Amino acid sequence: GQQLNQSPQSMFIQEGEDVSMNCTSSSIFNTWLWYKQDPGEGPVLLIALYKAGELTSNGRLTAQFGITRKDSFLNISASIPSDVGIYFCAGQLNAVSGGGADGLTFGKGTHLIIQP
Amino acid sequence: KAGVTQTPRYLIKTRGQQVTLSCSPISGHRSVSWYQQTPGQGLQFLFEYFSETQRNKGNFPGRFSGRQFSNSRSEMNVSTLELGDSALYLCASSFAGSQETQYFGPGTRLLVL
């Protein structure tokens, strides 16, 4: 089946530093999504990418959909304490128009720990 | 708009029992997907329902089943619980499914003893 390789597994950084994480896949995806999950909660959508090459920002977050459709990265600039959490990439291979939503394939997550 | 809600939030069962979890999607969303999250396997897709019909299914045994009602609310059922079924079960909803972003609920944490 499809697998997503997300790296790094964890990051220990100082407050104010920039953060970069990425996901690669052996399969093509039509949609890439980035989620953040806090303890005891469900994943919260950060950024959605729908076109190869697309670069999208959401505040201090920037994500890109790789040209090959097999990878994506997420950057967080000037990290702050509330950025702590687990970040997941997810790929979706949509069915043809009019079809159903395929399940999301998730990476294993990047644990972000920020030292004040 | 209210988000995706899941009940109960926490559940403790014993091996061999069955359990039913409930999910209410965001108002207007017609697609509901279920995921299992464990430390070892991460987030894995269980199944997706749209207009009361299962459209997609992940690689889980038949003990895992679900259904969707006419108001788009969904339930999932796990029969003959095993210790390995202990997990956070997440429900996600989207408007129509196809290339629509999925929004997650807070999950139901199931502990099987």
Boltz contact constraints between the chains, C-beta under 6 A:
constraints:
  - contact:
      token1: [A, 41]
      token2: [B, 106]
      max_distance: 6.0
  - contact:
      token1: [A, 42]
      token2: [B, 90]
      max_distance: 6.0
  - contact:
      token1: [A, 42]
      token2: [B, 104]
      max_distance: 6.0
  - contact:
      token1: [A, 42]
      token2: [B, 105]
      max_distance: 6.0
  - contact:
      token1: [A, 42]
      token2: [B, 106]
      max_distance: 6.0
  - contact:
      token1: [A, 42]
      token2: [B, 107]
      max_distance: 6.0
  - contact:
      token1: [A, 43]
      token2: [B, 104]
      max_distance: 6.0
  - contact:
      token1: [A, 48]
      token2: [B, 101]
      max_distance: 6.0
  - contact:
      token1: [A, 94]
      token2: [B, 98]
      max_distance: 6.0
  - contact:
      token1: [A, 94]
      token2: [B, 99]
      max_distance: 6.0
  - contact:
      token1: [A, 99]
      token2: [B, 98]
      max_distance: 6.0
  - contact:
      token1: [A, 100]
      token2: [B, 55]
      max_distance: 6.0
  - contact:
      token1: [A, 100]
      token2: [B, 56]
      max_distance: 6.0
  - contact:
      token1: [A, 100]
      token2: [B, 97]
      max_distance: 6.0
  - contact:
      token1: [A, 101]
      token2: [B, 31]
      max_distance: 6.0
  - contact:
      token1: [A, 101]
      token2: [B, 48]
      max_distance: 6.0
  - contact:
      token1: [A, 101]
      token2: [B, 97]
      max_distance: 6.0
  - contact:
      token1: [A, 101]
      token2: [B, 98]
      max_distance: 6.0
  - contact:
      token1: [A, 102]
      token2: [B, 56]
      max_distance: 6.0
  - contact:
      token1: [A, 103]
      token2: [B, 45]
      max_distance: 6.0
  - contact:
      token1: [A, 103]
      token2: [B, 56]
      max_distance: 6.0
  - contact:
      token1: [A, 103]
      token2: [B, 58]
      max_distance: 6.0
  - contact:
      token1: [A, 106]
      token2: [B, 42]
      max_distance: 6.0
  - contact:
      token1: [A, 106]
      token2: [B, 43]
      max_distance: 6.0
  - contact:
      token1: [A, 108]
      token2: [B, 42]
      max_distance: 6.0
